[in-house]
Amino acid sequence: MKRKEDEPKKGAPAYMNTYGDMVTLLLCFFVLLFSMSTVDADKFEALTSSLTASIGIFSGGETIQMDTNVLQNGMSYFPVQDTTLSLQGVSARQQALTETQEELSEYIQSKDLDDKVTVEKTGEEIIMRFADVLLFDTGKAEIKAGAVPTLSAIGEQLKSYMEQGYILNIEGHTDNVPIQTSQFPSNWYLSSARAIAVASFYIDEMGFDRTKVTCVGCGEFQPVASNETAEGRAMNRRVDIKLSLPIG
């Protein structure tokens, strides 16, 4: 007896369901892209107006005509700071310092103090150098009575310079021989106390403007000579009074 052939299953194959879902999703995706690329003219105009107003761009109006002479040879329209004035200021300050140094040297010679005080100009300042033996006893920070006339004579001239705008920085220096006493635990303390003593003399006794006077102790760390010899150590034990003009 002949076998009956199987009838084909009704409906689409199972994989078509998955395929249909994929096609539907792709269709939705492209529709979404199209809708996003479509610009609402009214909304776009409103957005443009809002941004224009917020950043301060004005519509219409006349165009500003710029003088073409301003932009020549590739120069920027914005003004470049003229360095000539700055250079002139530096030159004038250097000239004033040189003249002051010469006047001070002549003044010291006229008072017969050139064997006690030296004067030199270094960069932006004038340095007056006093040996410590002139001002202080060894290991002490009290100004010797014999030093008062010298400090007073120098002070008269310094005060006149301060009235012209100069400022004073008083530095105390020592040699590298250690000191350790109840009053001065180190050379820092000794050099600082000596600088303060000189500053106090000029402020309290001669009426210097305290806002134009500073003092600092440098210890043994800024020598001007070798500490290997007695002569060098004597040169390093000193008080420097520095005169300078404020910049600006």
N, CA, C and O of each residue as an XYZ file, in Angstrom:
992
protein
N       0.838     -1.171      0.000
C       0.000      0.000      0.000
C       0.889      1.242      0.000
O       1.844      1.301      0.775
N       0.609      2.226     -0.836
C       1.442      3.428     -0.979
C       1.301      4.319      0.239
O       0.205      4.614      0.717
N       2.540      4.759      0.748
C       2.565      5.613      1.953
C       2.078      7.017      1.602
O       2.418      7.575      0.559
N       1.293      7.554      2.483
C       0.750      8.902      2.287
C       1.810      9.936      2.632
O       2.400      9.906      3.712
N       2.043     10.851      1.698
C       3.056     11.893      1.924
C       2.591     12.874      2.991
O       1.410     13.203      3.106
N       3.595     13.335      3.783
C       3.297     14.319      4.844
C       2.902     15.655      4.235
O       3.526     16.140      3.291
N       1.894     16.210      4.774
C       1.460     17.532      4.310
C       2.360     18.618      4.907
O       2.756     18.524      6.069
N       2.680     19.634      4.127
C       3.528     20.738      4.665
C       2.818     21.458      5.799
O       1.596     21.609      5.813
N       3.643     21.899      6.755
C       3.097     22.617      7.907
C       2.536     23.959      7.463
O       3.069     24.634      6.582
N       1.458     24.305      8.102
C       0.815     25.569      7.775
C       1.558     26.741      8.441
O       2.171     26.594      9.498
N       1.479     27.899      7.786
C       2.104     29.107      8.341
C       3.553     29.266      7.886
O       4.119     28.366      7.267
N       4.150     30.426      8.198
C       5.528     30.736      7.795
C       6.509     29.992      8.687
O       6.167     29.576      9.794
N       7.737     29.830      8.192
C       8.762     29.177      9.027
C       9.032     29.991     10.293
O       8.759     31.191     10.332
N       9.565     29.342     11.320
C       9.774     29.995     12.626
C      10.783     31.143     12.544
O      10.650     32.132     13.264
N      11.799     31.018     11.665
C      12.830     32.068     11.616
C      12.276     33.389     11.108
O      12.865     34.447     11.328
N      11.104     33.316     10.407
C      10.518     34.540      9.885
C      10.055     35.477     10.998
O      10.011     36.691     10.803
N       9.712     34.932     12.149
C       9.309     35.797     13.266
C      10.470     36.698     13.710
O      10.311     37.899     13.926
N      11.632     36.068     13.834
C      12.815     36.847     14.219
C      13.180     37.863     13.150
O      13.518     39.007     13.452
N      13.110     37.439     11.918
C      13.429     38.337     10.803
C      12.485     39.535     10.772
O      12.902     40.671     10.546
N      11.209     39.255     11.003
C      10.223     40.341     11.006
C      10.481     41.342     12.121
O      10.350     42.551     11.935
N      10.852     40.812     13.289
C      11.163     41.722     14.399
C      12.348     42.621     14.061
O      12.350     43.810     14.378
N      13.348     42.040     13.417
C      14.532     42.816     13.070
C      14.196     43.912     12.064
O      14.654     45.046     12.206
N      13.414     43.588     11.068
C      13.029     44.579     10.059
C      12.228     45.708     10.697
O      12.414     46.880     10.368
N      11.340     45.341     11.608
C      10.526     46.365     12.291
C      11.404     47.313     13.098
O      11.198     48.527     13.084
N      12.391     46.746     13.806
C      13.295     47.583     14.592
C      14.121     48.511     13.709
O      14.325     49.675     14.054
N      14.598     48.003     12.567
C      15.349     48.846     11.643
C      14.495     49.986     11.111
O      14.965     51.115     10.975
N      13.233     49.682     10.809
C      12.326     50.711     10.317
C      12.137     51.810     11.367
O      12.174     53.001     11.056
N      11.932     51.379     12.619
C      11.771     52.363     13.701
C      13.028     53.220     13.870
O      12.949     54.420     14.131
N      14.187     52.579     13.716
C      15.451     53.293     13.874
C      15.611     54.384     12.822
O      15.987     55.509     13.151
N      15.328     54.064     11.559
C      15.475     55.055     10.490
C      14.422     56.146     10.580
O      14.692     57.303     10.257
N      13.223     55.781     11.018
C      12.193     56.808     11.224
C      12.635     57.793     12.308
O      12.423     59.000     12.196
N      13.251     57.250     13.355
C      13.742     58.109     14.430
C      14.839     59.042     13.933
O      14.840     60.227     14.264
N      15.776     58.518     13.138
C      16.832     59.354     12.575
C      16.258     60.466     11.710
O      16.715     61.607     11.771
N      15.272     60.135     10.915
C      14.666     61.132     10.036
C      13.975     62.232     10.838
O      14.064     63.417     10.516
N      13.285     61.798     11.894
C      12.577     62.800     12.709
C      13.557     63.731     13.420
O      13.267     64.910     13.623
N      14.713     63.196     13.795
C      15.718     64.031     14.461
C      16.375     65.006     13.490
O      16.798     66.087     13.900
N      16.467     64.651     12.236
C      17.118     65.517     11.262
C      16.190     66.595     10.726
O      16.633     67.492     10.008
N      14.940     66.520     11.056
C      13.979     67.516     10.597
C      13.941     68.674     11.575
O      13.601     68.478     12.742
N      14.283     69.885     11.128
C      14.376     71.054     11.988
C      13.068     71.818     11.967
O      12.529     72.143     10.908
N      12.572     72.095     13.156
C      11.386     72.933     13.297
C      11.821     74.386     13.101
O      12.571     74.923     13.916
N      11.363     75.008     12.048
C      11.806     76.362     11.714
C      11.501     77.352     12.822
O      12.328     78.209     13.135
N      10.323     77.244     13.417
C       9.939     78.178     14.481
C      10.832     78.018     15.702
O      11.308     78.996     16.277
N      11.053     76.746     16.090
C      11.905     76.495     17.256
C      13.340     76.944     16.992
O      13.999     77.484     17.881
N      13.822     76.720     15.772
C      15.190     77.118     15.438
C      15.361     78.632     15.501
O      16.370     79.130     16.001
N      14.359     79.367     14.987
C      14.422     80.828     15.015
C      14.406     81.353     16.441
O      15.118     82.302     16.769
N      13.583     80.726     17.299
C      13.517     81.157     18.700
C      14.837     80.902     19.411
O      15.299     81.733     20.193
N      15.451     79.736     19.135
C      16.728     79.406     19.750
C      17.819     80.373     19.302
O      18.633     80.810     20.115
N      17.839     80.706     18.016
C      18.838     81.637     17.491
C      18.718     83.013     18.127
O      19.719     83.627     18.495
N      17.492     83.489     18.252
C      17.271     84.808     18.861
C      17.720     84.832     20.307
O      18.305     85.811     20.771
N      17.440     83.733     21.026
C      17.819     83.664     22.437
C      19.327     83.693     22.608
O      19.842     84.409     23.467
N      20.045     82.911     21.789
C      21.502     82.873     21.885
C      22.118     84.208     21.486
O      23.078     84.662     22.108
N      21.571     84.831     20.458
C      22.099     86.119     20.006
C      21.990     87.178     21.088
O      22.917     87.957     21.310
N      20.841     87.196     21.762
C      20.644     88.190     22.824
C      21.542     87.928     24.014
O      22.042     88.865     24.636
N      21.756     86.633     24.342
C      22.520     86.304     25.548
C      23.996     86.622     25.412
O      24.645     86.939     26.408
N      24.549     86.546     24.198
C      25.977     86.830     24.034
C      26.228     88.238     23.514
O      27.367     88.598     23.214
N      25.181     89.028     23.408
C      25.364     90.445     23.117
C      25.643     90.765     21.667
O      26.346     91.732     21.375
N      25.100     89.964     20.735
C      25.259     90.252     19.314
C      24.030     91.001     18.840
O      22.906     90.540     19.040
N      24.227     92.132     18.225
C      23.112     92.956     17.781
C      22.970     92.828     16.270
O      23.950     92.818     15.525
N      21.751     92.733     15.860
C      21.494     92.628     14.429
C      21.386     94.015     13.826
O      21.086     94.987     14.520
N      21.630     94.095     12.539
C      21.494     95.370     11.862
C      22.599     96.327     12.240
O      23.643     95.916     12.745
N      22.369     97.605     11.995
C      23.353     98.610     12.366
C      24.390     98.804     11.274
O      24.433     98.082     10.278
N      25.225     99.814     11.506
C      26.240    100.131     10.524
C      27.553     99.437     10.851
O      27.849     99.161     12.014
N      28.311     99.167      9.849
C      29.617     98.550     10.026
C      30.635     99.603     10.437
O      30.703    100.680      9.845
N      31.430     99.280     11.461
C      32.463    100.207     11.915
C      33.635    100.154     10.953
O      34.168     99.079     10.678
N      34.030    101.286     10.449
C      35.152    101.365      9.525
C      36.442    101.603     10.305
O      36.576    102.609     11.002
N      37.369    100.695     10.188
C      38.646    100.820     10.890
C      39.669    101.497      9.989
O      39.763    101.218      8.793
N      40.416    102.379     10.592
C      41.476    103.067      9.861
C      42.539    102.057      9.460
O      43.176    101.441     10.314
N      42.723    101.893      8.170
C      43.687    100.888      7.704
C      45.114    101.259      8.046
O      46.003    100.409      7.999
N      45.346    102.515      8.389
C      46.704    102.907      8.771
C      47.126    102.273     10.085
O      48.314    102.160     10.389
N      46.101    101.849     10.880
C      46.411    101.240     12.171
C      47.059     99.888     11.972
O      47.912     99.478     12.760
N      46.655     99.193     10.917
C      47.183     97.852     10.667
C      48.150     97.917      9.495
O      47.766     97.662      8.353
N      49.345     98.242      9.760
C      50.365     98.313      8.729
C      51.502     97.367      9.063
O      51.893     97.201     10.218
N      52.015     96.757      8.017
C      53.174     95.873      8.171
C      52.919     94.756      9.164
O      53.829     94.328      9.874
N      51.665     94.275      9.215
C      51.363     93.146     10.082
C      51.283     93.479     11.545
O      51.258     92.566     12.370
N      51.242     94.772     11.917
C      51.192     95.139     13.330
C      49.804     94.889     13.879
O      48.813     95.041     13.164
N      49.726     94.510     15.137
C      48.450     94.250     15.781
C      47.720     95.549     16.024
O      48.339     96.587     16.256
N      46.380     95.491     15.970
C      45.563     96.667     16.262
C      45.677     97.064     17.719
O      45.612     98.246     18.058
N      45.850     96.052     18.596
C      45.932     96.341     20.021
C      47.249     97.034     20.324
O      48.291     96.630     19.809
N      47.219     98.080     21.158
C      48.453     98.825     21.445
C      49.452     97.978     22.205
O      49.088     97.266     23.141
N      50.699     98.055     21.809
C      51.780     97.340     22.484
C      52.404     98.272     23.503
O      52.655     99.441     23.208
N      52.658     97.761     24.703
C      53.224     98.597     25.756
C      54.558     99.179     25.302
O      55.446     98.465     24.837
N      54.667    100.451     25.445
C      55.892    101.143     25.052
C      56.953    100.927     26.118
O      56.838    101.427     27.237
N      57.990    100.175     25.758
C      59.044     99.883     26.731
C      59.999    101.051     26.910
O      60.860    101.030     27.789
N      59.843    102.075     26.068
C      60.741    103.223     26.184
C      60.622    103.880     27.544
O      61.620    104.270     28.149
N      59.348    104.003     28.036
C      59.134    104.630     29.334
C      59.785    103.820     30.442
O      60.373    104.375     31.371
N      59.673    102.474     30.333
C      60.280    101.628     31.357
C      61.794    101.783     31.360
O      62.413    101.891     32.418
N      62.385    101.794     30.172
C      63.835    101.947     30.085
C      64.271    103.316     30.594
O      65.313    103.448     31.236
N      63.466    104.325     30.304
C      63.796    105.657     30.803
C      63.739    105.699     32.321
O      64.550    106.361     32.968
N      62.748    104.968     32.895
C      62.640    104.926     34.352
C      63.846    104.267     34.989
O      64.361    104.747     35.999
N      64.303    103.156     34.394
C      65.485    102.464     34.916
C      66.714    103.355     34.807
O      67.517    103.438     35.736
N      66.856    104.025     33.660
C      68.006    104.900     33.457
C      68.006    106.053     34.457
O      69.050    106.407     35.004
N      66.822    106.640     34.694
C      66.734    107.752     35.645
C      67.070    107.296     37.055
O      67.730    108.016     37.805
N      66.612    106.085     37.421
C      66.903    105.579     38.764
C      68.392    105.302     38.925
O      68.971    105.606     39.969
N      69.009    104.734     37.910
C      70.447    104.476     37.968
C      71.236    105.780     38.070
O      72.221    105.865     38.804
N      70.796    106.789     37.330
C      71.465    108.086     37.393
C      71.346    108.691     38.783
O      72.308    109.251     39.309
N      70.152    108.575     39.380
C      69.948    109.108     40.731
C      70.818    108.374     41.743
O      71.395    108.998     42.634
N      70.916    107.048     41.613
C      71.753    106.276     42.531
C      73.225    106.661     42.399
O      73.934    106.787     43.398
N      73.672    106.843     41.168
C      75.070    107.227     40.951
C      75.370    108.585     41.574
O      76.394    108.763     42.234
N      74.473    109.535     41.361
C      74.673    110.867     41.938
C      74.654    110.823     43.464
O      75.441    111.503     44.122
N      73.751    110.019     44.018
C      73.676    109.901     45.476
C      74.942    109.274     46.042
O      75.453    109.713     47.073
N      75.447    108.247     45.366
C      76.675    107.589     45.823
C      77.854    108.560     45.805
O      78.673    108.564     46.724
N      77.938    109.375     44.768
C      79.023    110.360     44.688
C      78.883    111.420     45.782
O      79.869    111.791     46.418
N      77.660    111.906     45.999
C      77.433    112.901     47.053
C      77.773    112.340     48.428
O      78.382    113.012     49.261
N      77.364    111.087     48.647
C      77.602    110.459     49.948
C      79.094    110.257     50.192
O      79.580    110.454     51.306
N      79.812    109.866     49.151
C      81.266    109.693     49.285
C      81.942    111.014     49.614
O      82.828    111.065     50.467
N      81.527    112.084     48.941
C      82.095    113.405     49.225
C      81.760    113.856     50.645
O      82.592    114.448     51.333
N      80.544    113.570     51.069
C      80.131    113.954     52.425
C      80.971    113.232     53.474
O      81.409    113.842     54.449
N      81.194    111.936     53.274
C      81.985    111.154     54.226
C      83.420    111.673     54.290
O      84.008    111.760     55.368
N      83.976    112.017     53.134
C      85.329    112.574     53.117
C      85.382    113.925     53.826
O      86.341    114.220     54.540
N      84.353    114.739     53.627
C      84.338    116.059     54.269
C      84.243    115.957     55.783
O      84.664    116.867     56.497
N      83.685    114.843     56.279
C      83.564    114.638     57.723
C      84.711    113.787     58.280
O      84.707    113.401     59.449
N      85.692    113.505     57.415
C      86.843    112.677     57.808
C      86.404    111.309     58.334
O      86.931    110.808     59.327
N      85.431    110.723     57.645
C      84.925    109.410     58.053
C      85.293    108.316     57.057
O      84.884    107.167     57.222
N      86.059    108.662     56.028
C      86.339    107.676     54.988
C      87.206    106.528     55.469
O      87.298    105.503     54.792
N      87.853    106.677     56.637
C      88.619    105.565     57.188
C      87.743    104.657     58.056
O      88.201    103.620     58.535
N      86.492    105.049     58.254
C      85.578    104.269     59.091
C      84.399    103.683     58.307
O      83.836    102.652     58.676
N      84.047    104.363     57.229
C      82.879    103.954     56.444
C      83.264    103.906     54.972
O      83.907    104.826     54.467
N      82.878    102.852     54.289
C      83.090    102.758     52.845
C      81.738    102.815     52.141
O      80.716    102.408     52.692
N      81.755    103.326     50.920
C      80.524    103.471     50.133
C      80.756    102.876     48.753
O      81.786    103.121     48.125
N      79.800    102.101     48.291
C      79.873    101.565     46.938
C      78.465    101.396     46.385
O      77.503    101.235     47.136
N      78.360    101.435     45.068
C      77.083    101.226     44.389
C      77.111     99.854     43.738
O      78.032     99.528     42.988
N      76.102     99.061     44.030
C      76.002     97.714     43.467
C      74.593     97.508     42.929
O      73.635     97.416     43.697
N      74.471     97.436     41.613
C      73.158     97.207     41.021
C      72.181     98.319     41.335
O      72.364     99.462     40.915
N      71.127     97.971     42.090
C      70.053     98.906     42.384
C      70.157     99.503     43.778
O      69.164    100.007     44.304
N      71.331     99.458     44.385
C      71.442     99.982     45.746
C      72.836    100.535     46.021
O      73.814    100.205     45.350
N      72.879    101.392     47.041
C      74.134    101.947     47.547
C      74.406    101.306     48.900
O      73.523    101.262     49.757
N      75.619    100.810     49.096
C      75.966    100.116     50.334
C      76.969    100.949     51.123
O      78.043    101.291     50.628
N      76.596    101.267     52.357
C      77.518    101.897     53.307
C      77.941    100.818     54.290
O      77.094    100.172     54.907
N      79.243    100.618     54.441
C      79.756     99.488     55.223
C      80.516     99.993     56.448
O      81.459    100.778     56.342
N      80.073     99.517     57.617
C      80.709     99.860     58.896
C      81.373     98.605     59.467
O      80.727     97.561     59.558
N      82.627     98.687     59.845
C      83.277     97.570     60.539
C      82.674     97.436     61.930
O      82.357     98.432     62.580
N      82.519     96.192     62.381
C      81.866     95.995     63.682
C      82.682     96.589     64.827
O      82.120     97.008     65.838
N      84.012     96.625     64.671
C      84.858     97.154     65.738
C      84.583     98.633     65.980
O      84.820     99.141     67.076
N      84.084     99.323     64.958
C      83.730    100.732     65.114
C      82.476    100.897     65.970
O      82.366    101.848     66.744
N      81.528     99.962     65.825
C      80.219    100.124     66.458
C      80.041     99.325     67.739
O      79.343     99.770     68.649
N      80.669     98.135     67.828
C      80.364     97.214     68.927
C      81.637     96.618     69.531
O      82.671     96.497     68.873
N      81.522     96.257     70.788
C      82.554     95.431     71.405
C      82.342     93.984     70.974
O      81.256     93.615     70.528
N      83.384     93.170     71.109
C      83.308     91.775     70.695
C      82.181     91.042     71.421
O      82.080     91.077     72.648
N      81.340     90.379     70.631
C      80.251     89.586     71.200
C      79.126     90.400     71.802
O      78.279     89.845     72.502
N      79.090     91.713     71.549
C      78.066     92.581     72.118
C      77.208     93.193     71.008
O      77.589     93.195     69.837
N      76.042     93.713     71.403
C      75.150     94.360     70.445
C      74.739     95.754     70.890
O      73.821     96.346     70.324
N      75.430     96.289     71.922
C      75.163     97.660     72.352
C      76.123     98.594     71.614
O      77.332     98.364     71.593
N      75.577     99.640     71.014
C      76.413    100.593     70.274
C      77.368    101.301     71.230
O      76.955    101.810     72.272
N      78.629    101.328     70.869
C      79.634    101.985     71.705
C      79.418    103.499     71.699
O      78.999    104.076     70.696
N      79.707    104.118     72.815
C      79.536    105.573     72.919
C      80.372    106.304     71.878
O      79.958    107.334     71.348
N      81.551    105.763     71.591
C      82.422    106.407     70.614
C      81.899    106.348     69.194
O      82.369    107.092     68.334
N      80.920    105.464     68.924
C      80.383    105.330     67.572
C      79.227    106.284     67.306
O      78.837    106.492     66.157
N      78.680    106.864     68.376
C      77.496    107.719     68.217
C      77.756    108.920     67.305
O      76.923    109.194     66.442
N      78.874    109.655     67.449
C      79.111    110.789     66.536
C      79.161    110.376     65.070
O      78.644    111.084     64.205
N      79.781    109.234     64.788
C      79.853    108.764     63.399
C      78.473    108.425     62.863
O      78.113    108.842     61.763
N      77.692    107.664     63.640
C      76.340    107.309     63.212
C      75.477    108.555     63.037
O      74.668    108.631     62.113
N      75.651    109.524     63.923
C      74.856    110.752     63.837
C      75.196    111.548     62.582
O      74.307    112.045     61.891
N      76.485    111.663     62.296
C      76.903    112.412     61.104
C      76.376    111.755     59.835
O      75.877    112.430     58.934
N      76.491    110.441     59.776
C      75.960    109.711     58.621
C      74.440    109.835     58.584
O      73.849    109.981     57.514
N      73.814    109.775     59.750
C      72.356    109.823     59.822
C      71.763    111.097     59.264
O      70.694    111.061     58.654
N      72.432    112.231     59.458
C      71.923    113.494     58.925
C      71.787    113.430     57.406
O      70.802    113.900     56.838
N      72.777    112.850     56.770
C      72.728    112.735     55.313
C      71.708    111.688     54.879
O      70.978    111.891     53.909
N      71.659    110.575     55.595
C      70.695    109.526     55.250
C      69.264    110.038     55.361
O      68.413    109.713     54.533
N      69.009    110.831     56.377
C      67.656    111.349     56.579
C      67.219    112.224     55.411
O      66.059    112.183     55.001
N      68.138    113.008     54.880
C      67.796    113.846     53.722
C      67.486    112.994     52.497
O      66.620    113.347     51.696
N      68.187    111.876     52.349
C      67.903    110.984     51.225
C      66.555    110.292     51.403
O      65.833    110.086     50.428
N      66.214    109.938     52.619
C      64.921    109.308     52.865
C      63.778    110.266     52.545
O      62.716    109.839     52.093
N      63.991    111.538     52.777
C      62.976    112.534     52.420
C      62.812    112.647     50.906
O      61.794    113.139     50.421
N      63.815    112.191     50.169
C      63.740    112.185     48.709
C      63.131    110.888     48.173
O      62.984    110.727     46.962
N      62.778    109.967     49.068
C      62.127    108.729     48.645
C      62.936    107.470     48.835
O      62.443    106.377     48.556
N      64.173    107.591     49.306
C      64.998    106.400     49.520
C      64.479    105.591     50.718
O      63.866    106.131     51.639
N      64.746    104.284     50.674
C      64.447    103.403     51.799
C      65.748    102.766     52.287
O      66.706    102.618     51.528
N      65.763    102.393     53.570
C      66.967    101.848     54.205
C      66.759    100.393     54.589
O      65.717    100.017     55.127
N      67.765     99.585     54.303
C      67.793     98.210     54.791
C      69.108     98.024     55.542
O      70.185     98.148     54.958
N      69.019     97.730     56.822
C      70.205     97.600     57.674
C      70.466     96.122     57.926
O      69.599     95.406     58.426
N      71.673     95.669     57.574
C      72.035     94.257     57.689
C      73.172     94.073     58.688
O      74.156     94.812     58.670
N      73.022     93.077     59.559
C      74.098     92.687     60.454
C      74.781     91.435     59.940
O      74.112     90.511     59.478
N      76.121     91.392     60.015
C      76.899     90.255     59.518
C      77.973     89.876     60.545
O      78.443     90.722     61.305
N      78.346     88.616     60.554
C      79.407     88.130     61.437
C      80.402     87.299     60.633
O      80.189     87.030     59.450
N      81.496     86.895     61.290
C      82.385     85.911     60.676
C      81.840     84.520     61.003
O      80.734     84.383     61.526
N      82.627     83.496     60.689
C      82.131     82.130     60.900
C      82.561     81.525     62.232
O      82.397     80.325     62.450
N      83.099     82.335     63.109
C      83.461     81.833     64.440
C      82.181     81.689     65.258
O      81.462     82.670     65.442
N      81.880     80.489     65.751
C      80.608     80.287     66.457
C      80.540     81.089     67.754
O      81.553     81.339     68.407
N      79.336     81.479     68.101
C      79.079     82.113     69.384
C      77.909     81.380     70.031
O      76.942     81.020     69.361
N      78.006     81.167     71.326
C      76.919     80.486     72.040
C      76.904     80.996     73.478
O      77.592     80.476     74.357
N      76.103     82.022     73.681
C      75.945     82.588     75.015
C      74.465     82.578     75.365
O      73.617     82.266     74.529
N      74.171     82.921     76.597
C      72.764     82.964     77.001
C      72.004     84.042     76.236
O      70.803     83.909     75.998
N      72.698     85.104     75.853
C      72.049     86.192     75.116
C      72.015     85.931     73.619
O      71.037     86.265     72.950
N      73.078     85.335     73.091
C      73.177     85.081     71.659
C      73.532     83.612     71.424
O      74.711     83.260     71.428
N      72.538     82.757     71.222
C      72.805     81.332     71.009
C      73.562     81.034     69.715
O      74.175     79.974     69.587
N      73.523     81.957     68.761
C      74.222     81.734     67.493
C      74.517     83.080     66.844
O      74.087     84.126     67.331
N      75.254     83.040     65.741
C      75.567     84.265     65.010
C      74.328     84.924     64.407
O      74.323     86.127     64.146
N      73.283     84.134     64.189
C      72.014     84.715     63.725
C      71.531     85.761     64.729
O      71.179     86.883     64.364
N      71.523     85.370     65.986
C      71.022     86.263     67.033
C      71.905     87.507     67.167
O      71.397     88.621     67.299
N      73.211     87.314     67.134
C      74.120     88.443     67.289
C      73.976     89.429     66.130
O      73.867     90.635     66.351
N      73.975     88.925     64.908
C      73.874     89.817     63.745
C      72.523     90.525     63.705
O      72.447     91.698     63.338
N      71.464     89.822     64.077
C      70.136     90.450     64.104
C      70.070     91.548     65.155
O      69.533     92.627     64.902
N      70.619     91.271     66.339
C      70.589     92.261     67.418
C      71.374     93.512     67.037
O      70.976     94.624     67.386
N      72.470     93.343     66.333
C      73.266     94.505     65.924
C      72.536     95.338     64.868
O      72.573     96.568     64.912
N      71.884     94.681     63.937
C      71.101     95.417     62.935
C      69.960     96.185     63.600
O      69.686     97.333     63.252
N      69.302     95.540     64.555
C      68.205     96.196     65.274
C      68.718     97.381     66.081
O      68.048     98.411     66.163
N      69.897     97.246     66.675
C      70.461     98.337     67.473
C      70.693     99.581     66.618
O      70.376    100.693     67.041
N      71.243     99.398     65.420
C      71.487    100.541     64.538
C      70.166    101.141     64.059
O      70.009    102.362     64.033
N      69.217    100.284     63.680
C      67.913    100.780     63.229
C      67.211    101.547     64.346
O      66.634    102.608     64.108
N      67.261    101.018     65.548
C      66.619    101.684     66.688
C      67.260    103.038     66.973
O      66.564    103.993     67.318
N      68.578    103.126     66.831
C      69.258    104.409     67.049
C      68.728    105.464     66.075
O      68.414    106.583     66.479
N      68.630    105.110     64.812
C      68.186    106.085     63.822
C      66.705    106.436     63.984
O      66.306    107.577     63.750
N      65.903    105.466     64.378
C      64.468    105.729     64.541
C      64.192    106.502     65.829
O      63.473    107.501     65.824
N      64.768    106.031     66.925
C      64.467    106.633     68.234
C      65.229    107.928     68.488
O      64.680    108.868     69.063
N      66.489    107.984     68.065
C      67.321    109.141     68.375
C      67.311    110.211     67.285
O      67.522    111.391     67.564
N      67.064    109.792     66.037
C      67.146    110.768     64.948
C      65.836    110.934     64.193
O      65.765    111.702     63.233
N      64.804    110.223     64.615
C      63.479    110.433     64.034
C      63.285    109.908     62.631
O      62.479    110.453     61.877
N      64.006    108.860     62.258
C      63.797    108.267     60.937
C      62.378    107.704     60.839
O      61.802    107.253     61.829
N      61.830    107.741     59.625
C      60.517    107.149     59.359
C      60.646    105.631     59.444
O      61.300    105.007     58.608
N      60.017    105.045     60.459
C      60.170    103.603     60.671
C      59.564    102.776     59.537
O      59.919    101.608     59.377
N      58.665    103.353     58.755
C      58.080    102.608     57.634
C      59.054    102.474     56.465
O      58.809    101.709     55.532
N      60.160    103.221     56.519
C      61.149    103.167     55.445
C      62.451    102.514     55.892
O      63.467    102.603     55.203
N      62.415    101.855     57.051
C      63.618    101.209     57.588
C      63.315     99.742     57.855
O      62.330     99.416     58.517
N      64.152     98.869     57.344
C      64.071     97.442     57.657
C      65.429     96.987     58.174
O      66.449     97.614     57.889
N      65.440     95.907     58.926
C      66.715     95.364     59.414
C      66.657     93.847     59.371
O      65.594     93.244     59.514
N      67.823     93.242     59.170
C      67.894     91.792     59.032
C      69.253     91.306     59.530
O      70.268     91.981     59.355
N      69.260     90.139     60.147
C      70.503     89.502     60.558
C      70.875     88.401     59.584
O      70.067     87.513     59.311
N      72.078     88.449     59.062
C      72.515     87.488     58.044
C      73.497     86.447     58.580
O      73.910     85.544     57.853
N      73.871     86.580     59.868
C      74.822     85.626     60.419
C      76.140     85.667     59.676
O      76.613     86.731     59.278
N      76.735     84.477     59.493
C      78.021     84.388     58.794
C      77.867     84.004     57.326
O      78.851     83.658     56.674
N      76.641     84.062     56.797
C      76.360     83.436     55.511
C      76.503     84.346     54.295
O      76.253     83.906     53.173
N      76.895     85.592     54.486
C      77.145     86.483     53.344
C      78.504     87.174     53.508
O      78.567     88.397     53.636
N      79.575     86.402     53.504
C      80.911     86.992     53.710
C      81.345     87.812     52.501
O      80.924     87.555     51.373
N      82.186     88.792     52.756
C      82.783     89.585     51.672
C      84.269     89.273     51.533
O      84.938     89.805     50.647
N      84.780     88.418     52.400
C      86.187     88.016     52.363
C      86.297     86.607     52.924
O      85.340     86.066     53.477
N      87.477     86.023     52.772
C      87.695     84.673     53.279
C      87.748     84.665     54.803
O      88.340     85.550     55.421
N      87.129     83.666     55.388
C      87.182     83.501     56.837
C      88.417     82.722     57.281
O      88.540     82.376     58.456
N      89.328     82.443     56.355
C      90.528     81.686     56.675
C      91.605     82.554     57.326
O      92.548     82.036     57.925
N      91.459     83.873     57.206
C      92.463     84.771     57.791
C      91.798     85.728     58.774
O      90.591     85.963     58.715
N      92.606     86.272     59.676
C      92.082     87.232     60.648
C      91.584     88.493     59.952
O      90.573     89.071     60.350
N      92.300     88.919     58.909
C      91.883     90.109     58.173
C      90.542     89.887     57.484
O      89.681     90.767     57.482
N      90.373     88.709     56.903
C      89.110     88.398     56.235
C      87.947     88.337     57.212
O      86.862     88.845     56.930
N      88.177     87.715     58.355
C      87.109     87.636     59.361
C      86.733     89.025     59.869
O      85.561     89.292     60.136
N      87.721     89.909     60.004
C      87.435     91.277     60.446
C      86.572     92.014     59.423
O      85.709     92.808     59.798
N      86.800     91.759     58.144
C      85.988     92.397     57.106
C      84.561     91.857     57.100
O      83.616     92.580     56.785
N      84.415     90.593     57.447
C      83.078     89.985     57.448
C      82.231     90.429     58.634
O      81.002     90.411     58.560
N      82.871     90.822     59.712
C      82.126     91.336     60.876
C      81.789     92.801     60.599
O      82.643     93.678     60.730
N      80.564     93.052     60.224
C      80.226     94.391     59.737
C      78.723     94.656     59.857
O      77.925     93.759     60.127
N      78.379     95.916     59.646
C      76.983     96.333     59.482
C      76.891     97.072     58.150
O      77.629     98.027     57.908
N      75.986     96.624     57.294
C      75.762     97.276     56.002
C      74.456     98.065     56.050
O      73.417     97.543     56.455
N      74.523     99.316     55.637
C      73.310    100.120     55.462
C      73.111    100.299     53.963
O      73.945    100.893     53.281
N      71.994     99.776     53.461
C      71.741     99.794     52.021
C      70.644    100.805     51.694
O      69.555    100.780     52.268
N      70.962    101.686     50.763
C      70.016    102.690     50.272
C      69.485    102.245     48.918
O      70.257    101.832     48.052
N      68.181    102.327     48.732
C      67.604    101.976     47.436
C      66.363    102.814     47.180
O      65.743    103.347     48.101
N      66.021    102.914     45.903
C      64.813    103.627     45.496
C      63.740    102.615     45.142
O      64.025    101.642     44.445
N      62.515    102.817     45.602
C      61.442    101.883     45.248
C      61.189    101.901     43.756
O      61.281    102.948     43.115
N      60.869    100.738     43.200
C      60.591    100.626     41.770
C      59.137    100.994     41.525
O      58.244    100.541     42.241
N      58.907    101.807     40.522
C      57.545    102.180     40.169
C      57.255    103.635     40.411
O      56.141    104.093     40.157
